[in-house]
Amino acid sequence: MAEEAKPITYRPPDQVIERFHASKALVRGLVGCRGSGKSGACIMESLQGAAQQKPNHEGKRRTRFLVLRDTYRQLETTTIPSFMKWMGHGTRLTGQYPIHGRTRIPLPDDTSIEMETIFLAMDGDNIIDNLQSFETTFAWVNEARAIENSSVVNMIISSCGRYPSKDEEGCTSSYVVMDTNPCDEYHWWYKSHMDSTPSNWEFFAQESPLIYLPQNEPVYKDDPQLYAPNPKATYARIQNKGYRYWLDQIPNASDAFIRTMIMGKYGTVVAGRPVYGQWWSEDCVSNQALDWNSTMPILIGIDTSGLHPAAVVGQVSGGSLKILRELRAENCPFDEFCEAMLTPMLAAEFRTNPIICSLDPSNPRSGVGGRTARAVLQGYGVDSVLAPSNRFDSRMGAVVKFLQRRGALKIDPSCKLTITGFRGKYHYKKIEGSGAIDAYKPVPEKNSHADVHDALQYLCLYLSAGMAQQKVIVERKRVLMV
């Protein structure tokens, strides 16, 4: 049986969360650093919503609370313990999957909160199908950055407001709350928050717990002396060590970790072992747009395989490789990629440059007309060669040569997939349930960052193997403008 309910003492940890609680939006998103009270705020929203629900004829305020997290393991180790910290005295849990909680809390008006909580993991392939059968009152998405498909959120929204049904007492309090540590700028959360917020959605961003003292410095360094407590981050009071909680995490931390988990800023979130982690330096990213010589050759590495073709455009100047542009298409044949993206870009920006392309050596045939990738490019007046190798260790090693030499690689800030891939989005995925602490798959996870980095590897292979050994001779032609 559940323990006898005791009074719950809760005070919003900062003004941002106060505004979060006051919001009437259908969807409410809360973003901030680790340890800032986001989970507790979302749990308290469920209690507030349950108390506002219309009671039935027995005086019971019946609600159903759907709680979602990316994996079942994280539900057990983080989400459910947080829930029980606040609601444990009035809650009884079942051990079956999905785990259910039943919370009963008497109220001063002689009614009672009767809330059923369902804890659901989203790591199954049929998560959307599972959500179709749910009728719930409100929902909480814990660590929403783990949801890659925004249609999952739409399905969650459609599940809310359906319990209790209209032929019973009806549902009088319905919404979706979401919390997360910051994601990268390609995520649907970032786009919904920063670019175009959907109607009846509202986002709340907490203050950073620390102030980074170097001004105009784009990289967060791992020296605690460079940080000071931020008095606006009043949620520091909920941590046992106060601001020291975040300061102690800084030594030996990467820029990506400090940016997202400590400072609470949008940035690259590393989910596995970065392919170039031990060689990568933020010094490779230019603070301003790179220029190029309009008469020297432009080198293009192209990944032609599948329906996600990608290209990386560069130029060698003064002994260093400048990465100037990147392209990637989604669900697009190579023919269309060349016609709609590659050749217009070359015509607009590199009209006077000789063009040299280094292709995926598999040289696949197009689904349209059966032409090879080289033949497709030749049709646009673009010369190309096949990269010397398709072995991953050779491709990776060709890039590492540039990373190992200071100043040998410089990347234009517009090449976001290339940059975030270097920061860790291009990674080896961890093998779950392997029994090993650090077990990863032997090849990088195939994603949008991998497509672009495959293209970069073909470019670097041409430079390190093709040009150096003079095995590749390319006639320098100008692009046939269309």
N, C-alpha and C positions, 0 to 999 in steps of 0.2 A: 504493500500500500504506500501511497505517497505520504510524505511527512506532512504534519500540520502546517498550513501556510503561515508564513511570518511576514511582517511588513517588509517591503522592498524599499530600501533607501537608495535613491538614484539622483544624481545631479549631473546635467549635461557637462562634459569636460571642457567645452569651449563654446564660443558664440556661434561658430559655424554649425555645430550640432544642435544648438538651440534653434537656429533657423530651419535646420533639417526637420526637427520635430514639429515646427509650426507650419510646415508646408502642407498644402492641400492637393499637390500634384498627384496624378495617377501613378507616375513612376518617379522615384526619388533616388538619385545616385550620390553616394558619398565617397570621396577619394582623398587619400592622405597617406602619410608614412605608416610604417609598421608601429603598432603599439599606441595608436592615438585615440582608441576608444570607439572605433567604427563598429565593430561587432556588437558591443554592448548597446550602442545606439539603435541598431537595427532590431535587436531583441526587444528593447523597450518600446519600439514602434508597434510590435505585435501586441504587447500588453496594453498599450494605449488604444489600439484598434479594437482589441477584444472588449475593453471596458466600454467602448462607444457602441457596441453592437446592441441592437434591440433585444430585450429579453423575451423569452417565450412565456407561455401561460404558467410554467412552473418557476419562473423567475431566473431561468438559466440563460446566460448570454453565450450562445453556442457559436463557435468559430472554428475554422480549420486553417492551419498555418502551414504552408509548404516551404520547406527550407532546402535549398539546393547548394551543392558544392561539387567541384569537378570530379573528385574520386571518393569512393566509399571510405578509403583509409583516412583521407583528410577530414571527412565527416566525423569519424570516430576519434581522431587525435586532436582536432582543433575546434570544429564547429559545435559539436555536441557538448564538449566540456565547457565552452563559453556559454551555451544555452543553459546548462545545468547550474552554472555559477550564479545566474540571476533567477532562474525559475525552478531550481531543484527542490525547494521546500514544498512546492505545491504540485510537483510533477512526478508521474510514474512512467518509466520507459519500458518498452517491450524489446526483446532481444532479436526479433525476427527482422528480415529485410523486405521492404524498407522499414527501418526503425520507426516506431511510433512513440509519441509522448502524449500523455493526457494530463492536462494541468487544470486544477480546480482551485480558485481563489475567491473566498467570500468577500463581498463588497459591503460598505456601510449602509447601503439602501436595501439590504436584505435580498439582493440578487447575488448571483455568483458568476464568475468567469468560468466557462467550461470550454477549454481550447484543446483541440486535437492537433498535434504537430506531426508532420510527416517529413522525415529526413531522406532526401533522394540524391543519389550520385548521378552525375551527368556524363560519365565516361563510357556509357554503352552506346552502341551504334543506333539503337532504336529509342533514344531519349525523346525525340519529338513524338513518336508514336505513343510512348508511355504517358506523356503529358496530355495527350488528347483525351485521355480517360479521366483526368483529374477535375474534380469540382472543389474548389477551395475558396477561402474568404480573401486572404492576402498571402503574399509570398516574400521571401527574402533570398536573394542570390548572393551568397558569400564568396568573395574574391571573383567578381564578375569578369576580370580580365582573362580567366581561364576559358570563358565561352568564346570560341572563335566564330561561331555562326550566329549572327544577330537574330535569325529567325527563331532560335530557341527562346529568346526573350519575348518575341511576339507571341509564341505559344504559351509562355508563362502568363502573360497579360490576359490572354483569352481564357485561361483557367480560373482567374480570380473573379470574385463577385458572384459566384454560382452556388455558394453554400453559406447559410441555409437557403433552400430553394424558395421561390416566390410563393408556392402553395403552403409553405410553412410560415415562419415569422419573417422570412426574407433576409437579404443581406444589406446591412446599412453602413458598413465600413469596409471598403475594398481598395487595395493599392499594391504596388510592388516596390520594395526597397532593395537597393543594391549597394554593396560596398566593395572597394577594391584598393589595393596598392596600385600606383600608376602603371599604365600600359605604354606601348609605343604609339607613334602617330599614325600607324596603319590600322589600328584596332577600331572596331565600330564604336567603342566607348569614347575614344578620343574624338572621333569625327562627330558623334552626337553631342559631346560636351563643347568642343571648341569650334566646330565648323557650322553645323546646322542642327540645333536642338529640336527634336520632334515636339509637336504640340502636346501639351499637358505632361511634359517631362521637366524635371528641374534637377540641376546638378549643384553639388556643394563641395568645394575644395578647401581642405584645411591648410593652415599655415605650416611652413616648415618648422621643425623643432629647433633648428640651428640656423645661424646666419653665417654664410661663407664670406670671410673677411676680404680675400682678394677680389677686387672689383674688376669686372669685365673679363674674368678668367673663365673660359668655356669648359674647362675640365676640373672636376672635383678631385683633389688630391687627398691621399690617405694620411694626412698629418692632423691630429686633433687640435694642434695649436692654431690652425687656420680657421677654426670654427668658434662661434660664441653662442650662448643660449639666446633663443628668440622669446622675448617676454610675451609676445602675442600668442604663443603656443601654450595656452594655459592647461592643456591636457597633460602636460609634463607631470602634473601633481598626481596622476593616477599610477605612475611608475614608481617602484620602490626606490630607485636611484635617481629619480627626477631626470634632468637633462643628461646626466652621466650615462643613462641607458643608451642614448644614441651616440654620445661621444666615444664610448667604449667599443662601438662597432666599426669605427673608422679605420684604425690601423690595419694595414694589409688588405683593405677592401678596394674593389675596382671602382672606376668611375660610374659604371652602370649600376652597381649595388648602392653606392652612396646616393646617386641621383634619385633612384626610385624608392628604395626601402628606407633610407634615412631622411633625405631631404623632401621626399614626397613629390618629386617633379616627374613629369612625363618623360619617358626615355626607354631605352632598350631593356627588355626583361629577358634574362638568360635562363632558358629552361633545361639546358643540357650542358655538355662539355664543349666549349667553343673550339672550332677547328683550328683557328689561328691564335688561340688565347695566349700562348707563351711568347709569341712573336709580335703581336699587335701593339701598336702605340697610337695614341690619339694625335700625336704629332703629324700623322699622315693625312689628317683631315684639314683642308685649307679653311681659313677663317673667311675667305672671300672667294668670289667666282674666279676660276682659273682662266687665263688667256692662252692662246695657242698661235702657232705660226701658220699663216694662211697658205703657205707654199710647200711646207714639209708634209710627208705622208701622215695620214690618219690611219691608225691601226684599230681594227674592230674584231673583238672576239665574239663569236656567235654560238649559242647553244640552240641547235635546230631541232632537237628531238621532241617528240610529244606534241601536245597542243598548248604548250606554254613557252614559246620561243623567247629568247632573251639575247640582248646584245650589250656589250660594254665598249665604249669608244675612248681611245686614248691616243697620246702622242708622246714620243720620246724627245726630250729636250734637255740639253746640258747634262746628259748621263742619268736623268731621272725619268720615270714614267708618270705622266699626268693622266689621270682618269677624268675625262671631261663630261661624259654623258652615259646614261644607262637607259635601256628600254626593256620592257617585259610585257607580253600580251597574255591574256587569260582566255583559254579555250579558243584558240585562234590558229588555223593552219599557217605554215611558214609562208606560203604564197601571199596570204592576206597581210601577214605581219610585215613583209617587205613592202607591199604596195601601200598600206595604210600608215605605217609607222617609220620603218627604217629609211626608205628612200626620200620621203618628204623631209625628214630630219636632216639627212645629208645635204639635200638640195638647199635647205634653208640656212644651215649653219656652216657647212664645209664644202661649199660649191667649188672653190678654187683648189682644194686639196686633192692630191692623189690618194686613192683609197686602197687599203690592203686588208682583206678579211681572212681570219683564221677560224675554220669551222670545226665543229664536232666531226671527228674522223669517220663516224658511222655513216655520214652523208646520206641520211634517209631520203626516200622518195616521197614526194608530196601526195596527199590524197586527191589533189586536184591536178589531173593531167599526168600524174606519175613521174614528174621530173624530179631529179635530185636537187638538193639544196644548192649545190654549185651551179646547176643549170638555171635555177630560178634567179640567182644573183646575176649570172651572166646575161640574162635577159634584160636586166636593168643597167647593163654596162659596168657592173661591179666585179672586179677580179677577186678571186678567192683561192685559198689553198686549204688542204686538210691539216689539222693540227698533227704534230709528229706522233702523239700517243693519246690513248684514252685511259691509260692506267691512272687510278686516282692518286697513287703516291707520286707519280711523275707530275701530274697536273698541280697537285698541292705544293710539291717541291719547287715548281717554277715560280709560284707566288711567294713562297717563303724566301727565295733569294732576294726579292725586292724588299721584303719586310726586315731582313737581317741587316741591310745596309742603310744607315741613317740618311734620310733625305732622298732615297731612291724611289719612293712612291708618294705621290701627292694626289688627293682625291677632292674633286669639286664638291661643295656642300649640297648640290642638287642631287647627287647620287645616293639617295637615302637607303635603298636596298643594299647597295654595296657596303655602305658605312655600317648600318645596323647588323648586316651579316658578319662583318669583321668583329663587331662588338659582342657577338654571341648568338644572333638569330640563325646563323649558319653553324649548326652544331651537331654533335653526335647525341642521339636520343638515349636517355637512360633506360636500361632494361628493368622494368618493374617486376618485383617478386623473384628476382634472380638469386636472392640470398647473399649477394655480394654488396658491399657498401658502395663501390664505384664500378658498376658494370654498365658499359655502353655498347651500342651497336657499332659494328666495324666501319660503317660508311655513314656519312652525314644524312640527317633527315631530309627527305625531299620536300621542299617548300619553295615559296617564291624567292627567298634569299638564295637557296641552292641553285636555282635556275640562273640567276645573275652571276653567282660566283663560278658556276661552270663556264660561263662565257668569259669571265675574267681569266680563268685558268687557261683557256685556249689561247687568249691573247698573250699571256705571259709565256706559254709554251713556245709560241712562234718566236718571241723575242729571245728566250734563253736557249732554245734548241735549234730553231729554224735559222735565224739570222746568224747566231754565233758560229754554227757549223757550216753555214752557207749551203744548206741542203735545199733551201726554198728560194726560188727566184721568181719574183712577181713583177710583171709589167705594170708600171704605175699609170693607171688610167684615171681619168676624171669620171665622176658619176654621170650617167645618162639622165639628164633632168627630165621629169615628166610633168 
